[in-house]
């Protein structure tokens, strides 16, 4: 059971540190993280030291009432901004932070109009920074998501054969994930054969698989709102020499990056390690994206595993390591695994799924 009280307590500490009386949160995943509620078109207000607020409408009154012990529930039937103004005045809020990355501009204008005596302070990533380090409940959910994906992929890859289409395989895999307990796929499943696979986010198509082709499968399961993400390559028939050569380069690049994972390591070093190896092998210009991304309530979240990210790794971070080489007219190869940073190193969460 997630400890929402502890998560809110940590956020309140950040608000006090930043001199804020409260924070208006509108991003759906951030609301889920702090309350467990998945309620559309709603907001929450976390205060620096007082009772917090859920602002929603009658459609979600029952769900919101489950949190009534900690939150005041405010149901809207008109302008939510007038209600926000009234609630903040009642609590004598003077400085209100808001999620500048996620608040729609038109909604911001409404806030400015209504909250004339309250200072609005744009803030980025206050909740996302907390979400970046997973707690034990989140890690358990992520591992369950990976387990479901493992079962589905193990079953699906036995069916793949020349003549089958990427669209058919994607539908089959998605259905397997649901059968094994997922709410659905974490994102639109990618099943692409060369040369179409030179596009990192290629769509599954109705083109039949050919013997001798490489099939790139990028897939993930969503379990209790937590996601998994995996890319594997399947070869139909004999593996051509160039495919084998490129595959071994990205596999080695991934291994070098993963083995460098430990608390305190700069994130940029992981990307550089894999990228420099691929570059030395002559394929640097074909590695088209960063090395990876965080995974949790969102399939792409912090931290970004990029050469531009100078942050240091912390225990509890979960992210992908996915080097790839993409050559137009030939195809693309990528290997992707999910890794958890532990107290003294790392754990590859997808290690049981053969490469």
N, C-alpha and C positions, 0 to 999 in steps of 0.2 A: 504493500500500500504506500503510495507516494506520500512523502512528508511535505505537504503544501505549506504548513505552518512555518517550517524551517526555511523554505524557499522565500516566502514573503518576508520573514525576519531578515534574511540576507539582503533582500532588496531594500527594506527600510533602512538598513545600515548605509547602503549606498546613497539613498536620498538624503539622509542626515549629513553625510560626508560632502555632498554636492550643494548643500544649503537649500534643498527643496522641501516645501511643505507637503507636496503630493505629486504623484505621477499619473497622468491619464494614459491608459493602455488600450489600444484598439487592434493591435495585431492578433489575429486569431490564435496562432501557435503560442504566443506569450500568455494569452488568457488561459489556454489549456494548461500550460506549464505551471501557472500559479494557482489555479483553482480546480483543474480537472474537468472543467466545463467546456464543451464544444458547442457554443451558442452563437448563431450568426448575428451579424449587425448589432453587436453588443459591445460594451466597453466596461472596464473596471477602473476604479481609482484607488490606488494604494497610497495611504498617507504615511507621513514620517513617524507617527506615534499614536494615531487614533483609529477608530473603527473604520474599516475599508468599505467600499461601495461597489455593487454590481448594478450596472445600468442596462436594462434589457426591455423587452416588451412581453405582452401576455402570452405569446407563443412559447416562451421559455421560462415562464413563472415557476412551473413545477420543478424544473431542473435547478433553477437558481435558489429556490427555497431550501434545497439540501445544504446550502452554505450559509444559512441564515444566522447560525451561531457566531460566525466571525464577521460576516458582511451585513451591511444594510442593503436591502433590495429596493431599487427604485425602478418602477415600471413606467415606461413612456407611453403616452397616448397623444402626444403633440410634439412640441419642440424639445428634443433631448437637451439642447443647449441651455434652455431656461432652467431645466431641472438640474443640470450640472451647476449652473450659477447659484441656484438656491442651496444645494447641498454644500458647496464650497463656502458660501457665506456663513452657513450654520456652523461650519468647522473653523471659521476664521482663517481660511487658506489665503495666503498672500502671494506665494510663488508656486506656480503649477508647471511641472515639466510635462512635455508631450513627446510622442515618438515621431520625430521629424521625418524619419524614413518612411513612415507608414500612414500618417494622417493625411487624408485626401485634402487638397488645397481648399476646395469649397467648404469642407467641414472646418478647416482652420479659420476661414473667414467668418463663419458662424460663431466660433469661439471668441474671436477678437471682438465681434459685435456685442456678445452677451457678457463677456468677462472683462468689463472695462476697468475695474479696479483691482484686477488680479494680473500679476506679471506672468506672462507665458514664456517658458524657457525651453527652446528646442534641445532635445537629447537624443543621442544615438546609442543603440546597443546596450542600454542598461540591463534589460532582461536577457538579451542574447548573450551577454558576457557571462551571466550565471548559467545559461543553458549550455555553454561551450564545454563545461566540465560536468560530466554525467554522474549522478548519484547511483547507489546500488540498485534502486528500483528501475531506473532507466536502463542500466546495463543489462539487467535481467530481461527487460522487454526487448532490447536490441538482440540479445542472444536468441530469444524465442523467435524473433522475426527471421534471423539467419537460419535457424533450424528448419523453419517452414520452407524457406527458399531452397535449402539443401535438398529436402525431400522432393520438392517439385522439380527442380532441375535434374536430379538423378533419374527421375522417372521420364522427364521430357526428352533428355538426350538419347534415350534408348530408341525413340521413335524417329529421330531425324534421319532422312534418307534422300537421295536424289529424286527429284520430282515433287517433293513437298515444297510448300511456299513459306516465306518468312511470316506472312500474315497468319497462316494456319498454325504455325509453331507458336507464335505470340499468343494467340487465343487459347491454344491448348495449355501452354505454361500458365497463363493467367488463371484459367479454370482450376488447374492443379493447386495453385497457391491458395485459392479459396477453399478447395476441398480439404486442404491440410490445416486450415484454421486462420488464414489471413483474411482481413477485411477486403482485400483486393491488392492489385499491384501497387507498388510505391510510386510508379511513374509509367509512362507509356513504354511498354517493353520493346526493345530494339532487337531485331533479328535480321542481320544484313550480311549478304555474301559479297565477296569482291566482284567487281571493282566498286560497287556502291558503298562498301564499308570504309572508303576513304573519307567519308563524311562522319565526323565523330558522333553526331546525333542523327544518323541515318534512320529513316522510317522503315518499318517492316512492309514489304511489298508482296504482290502476287506473282512475282517472277519465280519460276520453279528452280530449286537448287540443282546445281550441276555437279557431276562427279569431278573430283579434283579441286573443288573450290573450298575456300575458308569461310566459315560461318561465325560471325561475331554476334554474341548474345549478351546484351546488357539488360539486367533484370533486377527487380527488388520486390520484396513483400512488405505490406503494411500490416502490423499487428498492434492492436490497441494504440493506434496513432503513431507508433514508432516504426521506422523504416530500415530496410536493409538495401544494400547496393552491391552488385557483383557483375563482373564481366569475365566471360570465358570464351575461348575459341575452340571450335570444333572443325575438324578437317574431314572432308568426304573423300575417302579413298587415299591414295598415296599422297604424302605431303611434298609439294614441290620444293626444290632446294632453296629458293629465295625466301619462301614462307618460313621454312625451318630456320634459316639464318636470322631473319628479322625477329622471329618469335623468341629465339634464344637471347637476342640483344635486349628486348624489353623485359624478359624474365630476369635477366641478370641485373638490369637497371633497377627493377622493383626490389630485388633481394638486397641490393646495396643500400637503398633508401630505408627499407624496413629494419635492417640490422642496425641502423644508426638511431633508431627511435628510443629515447629515454628521457625522463624528466630533465629539463634544463637545456636541451638541445634547441637551437634556433630553428624555427619551422622552415625558414628559407634554405637552410643547409640540406634538408631532405630533397627539396626540388632541385637544388644545384647538383647534388650527388647523382641523381638519376639522369638529369639533363646533360651534365658533363660527360657521363659515360656514353650516352646515346650520340652526343656530338663527336666524341673521339672515334666512334665507329662510323662516322660519316652521314648520320641521319638527323642531326640536330634540327635542321630547318623543317623536318617533317613531324616534329613533336609539337602539336598545335595548341596545347592547353596547359594549365598548371597541373601539378602532380596529383592533386586530390582536393577533397573538400570534407567538411564535417558532415555527419549524418546523425539524425535524431528525429525530432518531431517534423523536421523538414528534410527532404532528400538532399538539399544543398543548404548548409548552414555553416556557421563559424566552427572551427577555424578554416580559412582557406590555406591549403598547402601549396604555397606559392613562393617564388623567389623574392617577391616583394614584401612578404610577411616576416617581420623581424621578431615577432613574439616568440617566447620560449614554450616548449611543450610542458604540459602539466598532467599529473595523474588524473585519469577520468576522461580525458579527451578521446573522442572516437572519430575517426576519419578514414577516407579511402586513400589508397596508394595505387595509382592507375596510369603508369606510363603508356604511351602509345605512339605508333608511327603510322602516318597516313600519307599515301602517295596517290595523287590523282591519276586515274586511268589504270591503276594496279590494285589498290585496295588499302585497307587499314587493319592493323592488328593492335589490340589492347588487352592488358591483363589488369584486373581490378580486384583488390581485396580490402576488407574493412579491418582496421587495427585499433586496439584499445591501448592507450598509454597506461602502464601500471606503475607502481611505486618504484620499481627498479629496472624497468625495461618496457616490454610490450607483449601483447597477446594478439595474434591474428585471429579474429573472430570467425573468418571464413576459411580457416586453414583446412578444415575437413573436406572442403569441396575441391576435388582434384583439378589441377591446372592442365 
